Amino acid sequence: MKKLLENTSSLRQDELKSIHSSTLEILEETGVRVDEENALKLLKESGATVDFKEKIAKIPNSLIEEMIKKARKRVTLCGRNPRHDVTLGEGKVYVMTESTGIKVLDIETGRVRTATKKDVEDSARLADGLDNVHLYSIMVDALDYPEEIMGLEELDAMLNNTEKHIDTGGLGTNTTKDMIRMAAAVSGGLEELRKRPILDLMQTPVSPLIHERKNTEGILECAKHEVPIIILNMAQAGGTAPMTLAGTLSQTNAEVLSGMLIAYLVNPNVPLIYGTTSVVLNQKPSSGPSIFGLIEEGLISAASAQLAKYYDFPCVVGACFGARATADSREVGFLAAISLVFPALAGADVLYGVGLIDEAKTLSYEEMVIGNEVAGMVIRGARGIEVNEETLAKEVINKVGQGGNFLFEKHTLKNLTKEVFIPEIFDRPKTQDILRSAREKAKQIIATHRPEPLDKEIKEQLRKIIKEAWRREKKA
């Protein structure tokens, strides 16, 4: 299967080189807009041509090439519990939840409602209990809190409810500083956080070719403390990027590499992760605009994973587990999972996208459970077939001989769970049975699963940081 993918949808080395060359031309001739003064000054001092009035930085090839050559390439995303540590770039596929929805499909009433901090708590705890979800990204906004401290309340909920690595977004200098302080309080100080980063911050360029001020402030602050940074693009081919996939890849590559460059110029040792969740804008009039679930999303993610590997960067890529599904129709969500196979076989380190439906706006606890099972299948498929003395099974074949069976052989029992992914909920014959089973499992995990609690003193430190931030913001 891997060979088949290489012969069809994968990019050849000369094609990757062409996209890279096109990217360098975009950065040098068109440039990027950077809405943050300090970042512009940093680029200027490093050799970029900067128009401070228009906030445009035209970046020479040499700067990008130096960053690619010298930047840190191996990243371990640590959990509060070390057994959840994830090291990227070693050939394994990991899975992360989708992020920043604004609504919730209530698990009790079945109605869609506004998201709250409790939903962050419950979804973090559910993710903590799902075997094939390895990283928790902030799934919904805590809309029951003021915008000024919403991100901090969300981080408080995550730190208290999962022992797995946490991904969120830091908007602005002060908020990012406070988030780093909170993570450091849990880790035992800034130096311990640097050694074992339990938090990364995802920063998103705005297509086409813009790094907004608050996102860029977050990049600068993270880089100072060596907090891992995911520069993750969210372009739409045919909308905010060219309709052609190669053109979209050239543009998004420019956006991601320039964001990584800003972080690298602050601190060459900052852990950098290449990311994209770019999609194709489906403009079919009969169905209305949709940005998830098209097969081309899988192609973009696979090609982006290849570009990351071309540079030897670890990567996080979008994977449509169920974002195109709705509360009323899940079949389309199951079909959309086909696109997951492409980036998994292309060597993506992290598949990003479990748990949201309705164009990634609504958290569904059932979809988290369904996505966990789909993830298990995809991870098994990406692992391929292991060939060695044990798996060739010559000894047991000789023992069973002609006309026998292998059902009760020790070799069968020993290798069953190693070799075969056994579905738990997809053995149901109907969609409604699958949803019912997923709902029951989600309820059970949320009600009974309890991650190791934080010490009382640490919880108090987190609340103190949030209170200080709220007093500061009210004075501003």
Secondary structure, DSSP 8 states (H G I E B T S, - for coil): -HHHHHHHTS--HHHHHHHHHHHHHIIIII-EEE--HHHHHHHHHTT-EEETTTTEEE--HHHHHHHHHHS---EEE--SSGGG-EEETSS--EEEE---B-EEE-TTT--EEE--HHHHHHHHHHHHT-TT--EEE--B--TTS-HHHHHHHHHHHHHHH-SSEEEE---SHHHHHHHHHHHHHHHTSHHHHHHS--EEEEE--BTTTEE-HHHHHHHHHHHHHT--EEEEE--EETTTB-SSHHHHHHHHHHHHHHHHHHHHHH-TTS-EEEEE--EE-B--TTT--B-SS-HHHHHHHHHHHHHHHHHT--EEEE--SSTT--SS--HHHHHHGGGGHHHHHTT-SEEEEESEETTTTEEEHHHHHHHHHHHHHHHHHHH----SHHHH-HHHHHHH-TT---TT-HHHHHHHHHH----SSTTSSSHHHHHHHHHHHHHHHHHH-------HHHHHHHHHHHHHHHHHHHH-
